[in-house]
Structure formats: C-alpha cells, structure tokens
Amino acid sequence: MPVAAAGDLRRHKAYLHGPPSRYGTRSRGCAQFSRRVRDVHPAGVVLHHRPHSTDGRWSSRPLVPRPGGDRRSPPERYRPRVLPIPSVSICLPVYDGEQFLAETIRSVLDQTYRDFEVVVLDNASTDQSGNIARSFGDPRIRIERNRETLPQAENWNRVVELSRAPLVKVVCADDLLHPRCLELQVAPMDADPGLAVVAARRHMIDEQSRVIVPRRGLSGLVGVRTGVEVARRVVRNGSNPIGESNNVLFRRDDFFTVGGWKTDRPYIMDLDLWLRLLQLGDFLGLPETLAAFRIGRGTVSSNNEEKIYEQQRMLIEELGDSPYFQVRGLDLAVGRMLAPAGRARRRALYTISKVASRGDAA
C-alpha cells in the first residue's frame, strides 16, 4: 500500500475510534464520554489534570479542583438520585399473604399523615404477594424480596434494617390501620423526645374484617407511664396489655440499641421488645382505637396458645428478677394468679373467631 494511503487510513481510524489506549481501541464517543465523566468531581467541581508525564500518559497523581470550577456541575443524567428521608417507615413483612395484603396496603396508604414510606419485604412468598404490592404503583412503596424464607423474627429485623425513617411501625400483612393512626401517634413522638413507645387500642377482627372484640388493650396504661409502671402492669395483667406491632410506634435508633426482635421467644416477641425499649424512655398510651388485629385460622397466635402462655410465664419471672423494673413480690403473686385468666381470654377469642369462620363457610 502507498505510504500516503496508509497515513490516510490511520487518520481515518483515529477519527472513528479516538486515540489508542493500553486497553485497546475505543470509539470516539466512548472517549468523549470518559473525559466528560472523569473531569467532574463528585461534589460538582470541575477538575483538571496534572501535567503529562514524560511517556505521554496522564500522571498517576489524583485530580485536583480547578480554580473557579464550581461554576459547572455534572449533567443531570450523571447525578445519583437522592430520595428524601421520610418521617415514618411503615414496615410490612409478608409471606404468602395475598388474601389480605391489598386491604392492608390500602389502609396504610389512606393515612391522613402523608410523610411516610412503605417497606414491603416479601419473605420468598410462593403466592402473588409481590405482584399485589407492585400493582399499587405508589412511589412511597418500596418492595424487597428475600432469596429464601427467613424465620419470623429474623425477617422482621431485616425489614426494619431496610427502613430509613427515624420512626418505625411494623404492620402484619393481614392487619389494618385507622386513617388517623400515624397522625395521632407521630405528633407526641415528635413533641417529646423522652417517649420511646406510643401505643393505641385496637379492634380484634375476623377473616371478613368484622370486629369481634372492640377497643382492646391498654388497661391501666392510658397516658404517659414509666417503664417500671408498664412492667408492673404487664406482670399483673398476666398477658400482653400493650398489643401487637401494628398499634405501636417506636424509634428506629432505639430498636437497634436494644437488639431488635429476639429469635428465642417468637410468640411474645412484641411484648419482649416493648419492655426492652421502655428501658430507654417512657410509654404513652392513647385512648383512641387506631388499628385492627386479625385473628383467623392461619394466625400464628391462634395456633400456638400453649406456647404463648409458657413464654409469657417465663417473661413474668424474668421481670421479677430484673433490677431495673423493680417488680414487687405482690405484683408477681397477682400475675401468677391472673395468668390462667389471660390464657382463658385468649382461648375464648380464638374460639369466637373460629365459630364465625365456620358460620361463613356454611
């Protein structure tokens, strides 16, 4: 090939592909994109390179800001999207919950208080739970999925880890929230940093969302109470007077300080967590009924009443030995006497729910 023709060919290749690099030939567009990206500091400051080295390559020394370079910022398409931190995270763990999940999510999205995110953690469901959550198309809903099914306590710890807000509420995939639930619970938490837990009363509902026991919980616990007062009430009550996670709001930092949900007591892990949180601050019981707890044939608590009773009894004894809660001997005596009554109340509740379900099936 003539010399002139060879030179033309080299110039033609350089035009098409840009200058050669040690990694091979690049397209001209790729080379320009690389220069645009590397010349912009993450803080939005334009950078310039150090002088060339003797071998014609860029110096290995770091890039430095160019004076006056703050007048340029990265193109919009190169900037990472930063979502604002909401005030509340509603954590919604779900496993094969397609039957009630849509109703639960609707009750969450209908809140009068609007500054919240919904973190749905699909615990490797085998049904349509994930698709149901995605069908809402609400930007406040963030959906994650476990690769394999985790035990309940581990899954609940995981969903709180995925949350971003300073205040957290965990809602089971078959429970419901009153539209003003967040409005009435967030306000006192924001106003009083000394509060660790805010709870409200809840309805007990069946599989058709009918109220079978209204306004349950918080006997003797309405108003501001210290952790010691709450512990004594728990011991004397012989059951869980505070309630489940859906009617409680707590602080995310406190949750991790006390170690989250315990894996060794799955049937009373709510009550166990509330008592540990109350070593960090006070309790506020609201007189309003702001949630609904569903009892059905597949409910964990309805199928494990004996285990609930045994773990509740062990917790009462632990509270009696705790130097922090200062539970008195009289409190323990009353609690031991009333514990069977608490078990009888739970059994009656589950029986009512089962009878209602059988009546609907007939």
The 8 nearest C-alpha neighbors of each residue, nearest first, counted from 0:
[[1, 2, 5, 4, 3, 6, 8, 7],
 [2, 0, 4, 3, 5, 6, 7, 8],
 [1, 3, 5, 4, 6, 0, 7, 8],
 [4, 2, 6, 5, 1, 7, 0, 8],
 [3, 5, 7, 1, 6, 2, 8, 0],
 [6, 4, 8, 2, 7, 3, 9, 1],
 [7, 5, 9, 3, 8, 4, 10, 2],
 [6, 8, 4, 10, 5, 9, 11, 3],
 [9, 7, 11, 5, 6, 10, 12, 4],
 [10, 8, 12, 6, 11, 7, 13, 5],
 [11, 9, 13, 7, 8, 12, 14, 6],
 [10, 12, 8, 14, 9, 13, 7, 15],
 [13, 11, 15, 9, 14, 10, 16, 8],
 [12, 14, 17, 10, 16, 11, 15, 18],
 [15, 13, 11, 12, 17, 16, 10, 27],
 [16, 14, 12, 13, 27, 17, 26, 11],
 [26, 17, 15, 27, 25, 13, 14, 12],
 [16, 18, 27, 13, 26, 14, 25, 15],
 [19, 17, 13, 20, 16, 24, 25, 27],
 [20, 18, 24, 23, 17, 25, 21, 16],
 [21, 19, 22, 23, 24, 18, 25, 17],
 [20, 22, 23, 19, 24, 18, 25, 56],
 [23, 21, 20, 24, 19, 25, 18, 26],
 [24, 22, 20, 21, 19, 25, 18, 16],
 [23, 25, 19, 20, 16, 26, 22, 18],
 [26, 24, 16, 17, 29, 27, 30, 23],
 [16, 25, 27, 29, 28, 17, 15, 30],
 [26, 28, 17, 16, 30, 29, 15, 31],
 [27, 29, 31, 26, 30, 32, 16, 17],
 [30, 28, 32, 26, 27, 31, 33, 25],
 [29, 31, 33, 27, 28, 32, 26, 34],
 [30, 32, 34, 28, 33, 29, 35, 27],
 [33, 31, 29, 35, 34, 30, 28, 36],
 [34, 32, 30, 36, 31, 35, 37, 29],
 [35, 33, 31, 37, 32, 36, 38, 30],
 [34, 36, 32, 33, 38, 37, 31, 39],
 [37, 35, 33, 38, 34, 39, 32, 77],
 [36, 38, 34, 39, 35, 33, 40, 46],
 [37, 39, 46, 36, 35, 34, 45, 47],
 [40, 38, 45, 37, 36, 46, 44, 43],
 [39, 41, 44, 43, 42, 45, 46, 38],
 [42, 40, 43, 39, 44, 73, 78, 72],
 [41, 43, 40, 44, 39, 72, 73, 69],
 [42, 44, 72, 40, 41, 73, 39, 69],
 [45, 43, 69, 40, 68, 42, 39, 64],
 [46, 44, 68, 39, 40, 38, 65, 64],
 [47, 45, 64, 38, 65, 63, 39, 40],
 [48, 46, 65, 63, 62, 64, 38, 49],
 [49, 47, 62, 50, 46, 63, 57, 58],
 [48, 50, 58, 51, 47, 62, 60, 57],
 [51, 49, 48, 52, 58, 57, 47, 56],
 [52, 50, 57, 55, 58, 56, 49, 53],
 [53, 51, 54, 55, 58, 56, 57, 50],
 [52, 54, 55, 51, 56, 58, 57, 50],
 [53, 55, 52, 56, 51, 57, 58, 50],
 [54, 56, 53, 52, 51, 57, 58, 50],
 [57, 55, 54, 52, 51, 58, 53, 59],
 [56, 58, 51, 52, 59, 55, 49, 50],
 [57, 59, 60, 52, 51, 49, 56, 50],
 [60, 58, 57, 61, 49, 56, 62, 52],
 [59, 61, 58, 62, 49, 57, 48, 63],
 [62, 60, 63, 59, 49, 58, 48, 47],
 [61, 63, 48, 46, 47, 60, 49, 64],
 [62, 64, 46, 47, 65, 61, 48, 49],
 [65, 63, 46, 45, 44, 66, 47, 68],
 [64, 66, 68, 46, 47, 45, 67, 63],
 [67, 65, 68, 64, 69, 45, 46, 44],
 [68, 66, 69, 65, 70, 45, 64, 44],
 [67, 69, 45, 65, 70, 44, 66, 71],
 [68, 70, 44, 71, 67, 45, 43, 72],
 [71, 69, 68, 67, 72, 44, 45, 43],
 [72, 70, 69, 68, 45, 44, 43, 73],
 [71, 73, 43, 74, 44, 70, 69, 45],
 [74, 72, 43, 77, 75, 39, 78, 71],
 [73, 75, 76, 77, 72, 78, 71, 36],
 [76, 74, 78, 77, 73, 72, 79, 80],
 [75, 77, 74, 78, 73, 79, 80, 36],
 [78, 76, 75, 74, 73, 79, 36, 80],
 [77, 79, 75, 76, 80, 73, 74, 41],
 [80, 78, 81, 77, 76, 75, 82, 41],
 [79, 81, 78, 82, 77, 76, 75, 83],
 [82, 80, 79, 83, 78, 84, 85, 77],
 [81, 83, 80, 84, 85, 79, 163, 139],
 [84, 82, 85, 81, 86, 163, 80, 164],
 [83, 85, 164, 163, 82, 86, 115, 87],
 [86, 84, 115, 164, 114, 87, 83, 116],
 [85, 87, 164, 114, 115, 165, 166, 84],
 [88, 86, 115, 166, 164, 85, 167, 89],
 [89, 87, 167, 116, 164, 115, 162, 117],
 [88, 90, 117, 168, 169, 167, 116, 118],
 [91, 89, 169, 118, 117, 88, 168, 170],
 [90, 92, 119, 170, 118, 171, 169, 120],
 [93, 91, 120, 119, 121, 171, 90, 155],
 [94, 92, 121, 172, 96, 122, 120, 91],
 [93, 95, 124, 122, 96, 121, 123, 92],
 [96, 94, 124, 126, 97, 128, 125, 93],
 [95, 97, 94, 98, 100, 128, 93, 172],
 [96, 98, 128, 100, 99, 95, 127, 126],
 [97, 99, 96, 100, 101, 173, 95, 128],
 [100, 98, 173, 102, 97, 101, 96, 103],
 [101, 99, 103, 172, 97, 102, 96, 173],
 [100, 102, 104, 103, 99, 105, 131, 132],
 [103, 101, 105, 100, 99, 104, 106, 175],
 [102, 104, 100, 106, 175, 101, 105, 174],
 [105, 103, 107, 101, 106, 102, 100, 108],
 [106, 104, 108, 102, 107, 103, 109, 101],
 [105, 107, 103, 109, 104, 176, 108, 175],
 [108, 106, 104, 105, 109, 110, 176, 103],
 [107, 109, 105, 110, 106, 104, 113, 178],
 [108, 110, 106, 107, 178, 105, 111, 177],
 [111, 109, 178, 112, 108, 107, 179, 113],
 [110, 112, 179, 178, 113, 182, 109, 181],
 [113, 111, 182, 110, 181, 114, 179, 115],
 [112, 114, 115, 111, 110, 108, 181, 182],
 [115, 113, 85, 86, 112, 87, 116, 88],
 [114, 116, 87, 85, 88, 86, 113, 117],
 [115, 117, 139, 88, 89, 140, 85, 118],
 [116, 118, 140, 89, 139, 90, 88, 141],
 [117, 119, 90, 141, 91, 142, 140, 89],
 [118, 120, 91, 142, 92, 141, 143, 90],
 [121, 119, 92, 143, 144, 158, 142, 122],
 [120, 122, 144, 93, 123, 94, 124, 143],
 [121, 123, 94, 148, 145, 124, 93, 144],
 [124, 122, 148, 145, 147, 121, 146, 144],
 [125, 123, 95, 94, 122, 126, 121, 128],
 [124, 126, 95, 123, 127, 94, 128, 122],
 [127, 125, 95, 124, 128, 97, 96, 129],
 [126, 128, 130, 129, 97, 131, 125, 95],
 [129, 127, 97, 131, 130, 126, 96, 95],
 [130, 128, 132, 131, 127, 133, 121, 124],
 [129, 131, 133, 127, 132, 128, 134, 126],
 [130, 132, 134, 128, 129, 133, 127, 101],
 [133, 131, 129, 130, 134, 135, 128, 101],
 [134, 132, 130, 135, 131, 136, 129, 142],
 [133, 135, 131, 136, 132, 130, 137, 129],
 [136, 134, 137, 133, 132, 131, 140, 104],
 [135, 137, 134, 133, 138, 140, 132, 139],
 [136, 138, 139, 135, 140, 133, 134, 141],
 [139, 137, 140, 136, 141, 116, 135, 117],
 [138, 140, 116, 137, 117, 141, 115, 118],
 [141, 139, 117, 138, 137, 118, 116, 142],
 [140, 142, 118, 117, 119, 139, 143, 138],
 [141, 143, 119, 118, 120, 140, 144, 132],
 [144, 142, 120, 121, 119, 141, 145, 118],
 [145, 143, 121, 120, 122, 123, 146, 142],
 [146, 144, 122, 147, 123, 121, 148, 143],
 [145, 147, 123, 144, 148, 122, 149, 121],
 [146, 148, 145, 123, 149, 122, 144, 124],
 [147, 149, 123, 122, 145, 150, 146, 124],
 [148, 150, 154, 153, 151, 147, 122, 145],
 [151, 149, 153, 152, 154, 148, 262, 155],
 [150, 152, 154, 153, 155, 149, 265, 262],
 [151, 153, 155, 262, 154, 260, 150, 156],
 [154, 152, 156, 155, 150, 151, 149, 157],
 [153, 155, 157, 151, 152, 156, 149, 150],
 [156, 154, 152, 158, 157, 153, 151, 159],
 [157, 155, 153, 159, 154, 158, 152, 259],
 [156, 158, 160, 154, 155, 159, 153, 161],
 [157, 159, 161, 155, 160, 156, 120, 90],
 [160, 158, 162, 161, 156, 157, 155, 90],
 [161, 159, 157, 158, 162, 156, 163, 155],
 [160, 162, 158, 159, 157, 163, 118, 90],
 [163, 161, 159, 160, 88, 164, 118, 158],
 [164, 162, 84, 88, 161, 165, 85, 160],
 [163, 165, 87, 88, 86, 85, 166, 84],
 [164, 166, 251, 250, 86, 87, 167, 163],
 [167, 165, 250, 87, 164, 251, 249, 88],
 [168, 166, 88, 249, 87, 248, 251, 89],
 [167, 169, 89, 248, 90, 88, 170, 247],
 [170, 168, 90, 244, 245, 89, 91, 167],
 [171, 169, 245, 91, 90, 244, 168, 172],
 [170, 172, 174, 173, 91, 92, 169, 245],
 [171, 173, 100, 93, 174, 96, 103, 91],
 [172, 174, 99, 171, 103, 100, 293, 175],
 [175, 173, 292, 171, 293, 291, 172, 103],
 [174, 176, 291, 103, 290, 106, 177, 292],
 [177, 175, 290, 106, 289, 107, 180, 178],
 [176, 178, 289, 180, 290, 179, 175, 106],
 [179, 177, 110, 109, 180, 111, 176, 106],
 [180, 178, 182, 177, 111, 181, 110, 183],
 [179, 181, 289, 177, 182, 183, 178, 184],
 [182, 180, 184, 183, 185, 179, 112, 110],
 [181, 183, 112, 179, 180, 184, 185, 186],
 [182, 184, 181, 180, 185, 186, 179, 187],
 [185, 183, 181, 186, 182, 187, 180, 197],
 [184, 186, 188, 181, 182, 187, 183, 189],
 [185, 187, 189, 188, 184, 183, 190, 182],
 [188, 186, 190, 189, 185, 191, 184, 183],
 [189, 187, 185, 191, 190, 186, 194, 192],
 [190, 188, 186, 187, 191, 185, 192, 194],
 [189, 191, 187, 188, 186, 192, 185, 194],
 [190, 192, 193, 188, 189, 194, 187, 186],
 [193, 191, 194, 188, 190, 189, 195, 280],
 [192, 194, 191, 280, 281, 195, 188, 279],
 [195, 193, 281, 280, 192, 196, 191, 282],
 [194, 196, 280, 281, 249, 282, 277, 276],
 [197, 195, 249, 282, 194, 248, 283, 198],
 [198, 196, 283, 248, 247, 282, 284, 184],
 [199, 197, 247, 284, 246, 285, 283, 248],
 [200, 198, 285, 246, 284, 288, 289, 287],
 [199, 201, 288, 216, 214, 215, 287, 289],
 [202, 200, 290, 288, 291, 214, 215, 289],
 [203, 201, 291, 213, 214, 215, 212, 204],
 [202, 204, 292, 212, 291, 211, 210, 293],
 [205, 203, 210, 293, 209, 208, 211, 292],
 [206, 204, 208, 294, 207, 209, 293, 352],
 [205, 207, 208, 295, 293, 294, 204, 356],
 [206, 208, 205, 209, 204, 356, 359, 210],
 [209, 207, 205, 204, 206, 210, 293, 291],
 [210, 208, 204, 207, 205, 211, 206, 203],
 [209, 211, 204, 212, 203, 213, 202, 208],
 [210, 212, 204, 203, 209, 213, 205, 352],
 [213, 211, 203, 210, 202, 215, 214, 204],
 [214, 212, 202, 215, 210, 203, 211, 201],
 [215, 213, 202, 201, 200, 288, 216, 212],
 [214, 216, 201, 200, 213, 202, 212, 203],
 [215, 217, 240, 200, 218, 241, 242, 214],
 [218, 216, 220, 240, 241, 219, 221, 200],
 [217, 219, 220, 216, 240, 221, 241, 215],
 [218, 220, 217, 221, 232, 240, 222, 229],
 [219, 221, 217, 218, 284, 222, 224, 229],
 [222, 220, 284, 285, 219, 286, 217, 283],
 [221, 223, 284, 283, 220, 224, 285, 282],
 [222, 224, 283, 282, 284, 221, 281, 225],
 [225, 223, 282, 281, 228, 283, 222, 229],
 [226, 224, 281, 228, 227, 282, 229, 223],
 [225, 227, 277, 229, 228, 281, 278, 230],
 [228, 226, 324, 230, 225, 229, 231, 325],
 [229, 227, 225, 231, 226, 230, 224, 232],
 [228, 230, 232, 226, 231, 227, 233, 225],
 [231, 229, 233, 227, 232, 228, 226, 234],
 [230, 232, 234, 228, 233, 229, 326, 235],
 [231, 233, 229, 235, 230, 234, 236, 228],
 [234, 232, 230, 236, 231, 235, 229, 240],
 [235, 233, 334, 231, 232, 236, 315, 237],
 [234, 236, 334, 232, 333, 233, 237, 330],
 [237, 235, 233, 238, 234, 232, 334, 337],
 [236, 238, 338, 334, 337, 235, 234, 341],
 [239, 237, 236, 341, 240, 233, 311, 338],
 [238, 240, 241, 242, 270, 233, 237, 236],
 [241, 239, 216, 217, 242, 238, 233, 218],
 [242, 240, 217, 239, 216, 198, 243, 270],
 [243, 241, 240, 239, 216, 246, 244, 270],
 [242, 244, 245, 269, 246, 247, 241, 270],
 [243, 245, 247, 169, 246, 170, 269, 168],
 [244, 246, 170, 247, 169, 243, 168, 290],
 [245, 247, 290, 199, 244, 198, 243, 201],
 [248, 246, 198, 244, 245, 197, 168, 249],
 [249, 247, 168, 197, 167, 196, 198, 184],
 [250, 248, 196, 167, 166, 195, 251, 247],
 [249, 251, 166, 253, 252, 165, 167, 254],
 [250, 252, 254, 165, 253, 166, 167, 249],
 [253, 251, 254, 255, 250, 256, 165, 166],
 [254, 252, 256, 250, 251, 255, 257, 276],
 [255, 253, 251, 259, 252, 256, 257, 258],
 [254, 256, 258, 257, 253, 252, 259, 251],
 [255, 257, 253, 254, 258, 252, 259, 276],
 [258, 256, 255, 254, 259, 253, 275, 276],
 [259, 257, 255, 256, 254, 260, 261, 253],
 [260, 258, 254, 255, 257, 156, 261, 272],
 [259, 261, 152, 268, 272, 156, 262, 258],
 [262, 260, 263, 268, 264, 259, 152, 265],
 [261, 263, 152, 264, 265, 260, 153, 268],
 [262, 264, 261, 265, 268, 152, 266, 260],
 [265, 263, 266, 268, 262, 267, 261, 310],
 [266, 264, 268, 267, 262, 263, 152, 261],
 [267, 265, 307, 264, 268, 300, 306, 310],
 [268, 266, 269, 270, 265, 264, 271, 307],
 [267, 269, 271, 265, 270, 264, 266, 272],
 [270, 268, 272, 267, 271, 243, 273, 244],
 [269, 271, 273, 272, 267, 268, 274, 239],
 [270, 272, 268, 274, 269, 273, 267, 275],
 [273, 271, 275, 269, 270, 274, 268, 276],
 [274, 272, 270, 276, 275, 271, 277, 269],
 [275, 273, 277, 276, 272, 271, 270, 278],
 [274, 276, 272, 277, 278, 273, 257, 271],
 [277, 275, 273, 278, 274, 279, 272, 195],
 [278, 276, 226, 274, 280, 279, 275, 281],
 [277, 279, 276, 275, 280, 226, 274, 323],
 [280, 278, 277, 276, 195, 253, 281, 275],
 [281, 279, 195, 277, 194, 193, 278, 282],
 [282, 280, 194, 225, 195, 226, 277, 224],
 [281, 283, 196, 224, 223, 194, 197, 225],
 [284, 282, 223, 197, 222, 224, 198, 196],
 [283, 285, 221, 222, 198, 220, 199, 197],
 [284, 286, 199, 287, 221, 198, 283, 222],
 [285, 287, 221, 199, 200, 284, 288, 222],
 [288, 286, 285, 289, 199, 200, 214, 201],
 [289, 287, 200, 201, 214, 199, 290, 286],
 [288, 290, 177, 180, 201, 287, 199, 176],
 [291, 289, 176, 201, 177, 246, 175, 288],
 [290, 292, 202, 175, 201, 203, 174, 176],
 [293, 291, 203, 174, 204, 202, 294, 201],
 [292, 294, 204, 205, 174, 203, 173, 291],
 [295, 293, 205, 298, 204, 352, 292, 203],
 [296, 294, 298, 297, 206, 205, 352, 293],
 [295, 297, 298, 353, 301, 294, 302, 352],
 [296, 298, 295, 299, 302, 301, 294, 300],
 [299, 297, 295, 301, 300, 296, 294, 302],
 [298, 300, 302, 301, 297, 303, 266, 296],
 [299, 301, 303, 302, 298, 304, 266, 307],
 [302, 300, 298, 299, 303, 349, 304, 296],
 [301, 303, 300, 299, 304, 298, 297, 296],
 [304, 302, 300, 306, 305, 301, 307, 299],
 [303, 305, 307, 306, 302, 301, 300, 308],
 [306, 304, 308, 307, 303, 309, 342, 302],
 [307, 305, 309, 308, 303, 304, 310, 266],
 [308, 306, 304, 310, 266, 305, 309, 311],
 [307, 309, 311, 305, 306, 310, 312, 304],
 [308, 310, 306, 312, 311, 307, 305, 313],
 [311, 309, 313, 307, 312, 308, 306, 314],
 [310, 312, 308, 314, 309, 313, 307, 315],
 [311, 313, 309, 315, 310, 314, 308, 316],
 [314, 312, 310, 316, 315, 311, 317, 309],
 [315, 313, 317, 311, 316, 312, 310, 318],
 [316, 314, 318, 312, 317, 313, 234, 311],
 [315, 317, 319, 313, 314, 318, 312, 320],
 [318, 316, 314, 320, 319, 315, 321, 313],
 [319, 317, 321, 315, 320, 316, 314, 326],
 [318, 320, 316, 326, 317, 321, 315, 331],
 [319, 321, 317, 318, 322, 316, 326, 325],
 [320, 322, 318, 323, 319, 324, 317, 325],
 [323, 321, 325, 324, 320, 326, 319, 318],
 [324, 322, 321, 325, 227, 278, 326, 318],
 [323, 325, 227, 326, 321, 322, 230, 318],
 [326, 324, 322, 323, 327, 321, 227, 319],
 [327, 325, 319, 324, 231, 330, 318, 328],
 [328, 326, 330, 329, 325, 331, 319, 231],
 [327, 329, 331, 330, 332, 326, 319, 333],
 [328, 330, 332, 327, 331, 333, 326, 334],
 [331, 329, 327, 333, 328, 332, 235, 334],
 [332, 330, 334, 328, 329, 333, 335, 234],
 [331, 333, 329, 335, 334, 330, 328, 336],
 [332, 334, 336, 330, 235, 331, 335, 337],
 [335, 333, 235, 234, 331, 237, 337, 336],
 [336, 334, 332, 338, 333, 337, 331, 237],
 [335, 337, 333, 334, 338, 332, 339, 340],
 [338, 336, 334, 340, 237, 339, 335, 333],
 [337, 339, 237, 341, 340, 335, 336, 334],
 [340, 338, 342, 341, 337, 343, 336, 237],
 [341, 339, 343, 337, 338, 342, 344, 237],
 [342, 340, 338, 344, 339, 343, 238, 237],
 [341, 343, 339, 345, 340, 344, 346, 338],
 [342, 344, 340, 346, 341, 345, 347, 339],
 [345, 343, 341, 347, 342, 346, 348, 340],
 [344, 346, 348, 342, 347, 343, 349, 341],
 [345, 347, 343, 349, 348, 344, 350, 342],
 [348, 346, 350, 344, 345, 349, 343, 351],
 [347, 349, 345, 351, 346, 350, 344, 352],
 [348, 350, 352, 346, 351, 347, 301, 353],
 [349, 351, 347, 353, 352, 348, 346, 354],
 [352, 350, 354, 348, 349, 353, 347, 355],
 [351, 353, 349, 355, 350, 354, 205, 356],
 [352, 354, 356, 350, 355, 351, 357, 349],
 [355, 353, 357, 351, 356, 352, 350, 358],
 [354, 356, 358, 352, 353, 357, 351, 359],
 [357, 355, 353, 359, 358, 354, 352, 360],
 [356, 358, 360, 354, 359, 355, 353, 361],
 [359, 357, 355, 361, 356, 360, 354, 353],
 [358, 360, 356, 361, 357, 355, 354, 207],
 [359, 361, 357, 358, 356, 355, 354, 353],
 [360, 358, 359, 357, 356, 355, 354, 353]]
